[in-house]
């Protein structure tokens, strides 16, 4: 009986770990997207600033 109960807890922990890993991957993908977007926007700002500073 105790072994079965322990296995249930292990299964629950595995499910939580899997869900947390999935969430982590999604958050990393979102962070990667936002970092890329920030680089793109900064490059555009730099380009516009440079073009406005030309005589």
Buried (B, 14 or more C-beta within 10 A) or exposed (E): EEEEEEEEEEEEEEEEEEEEEEEEEEEEEEEEEEEEEEEEEEEEEEEEEEEEEEE
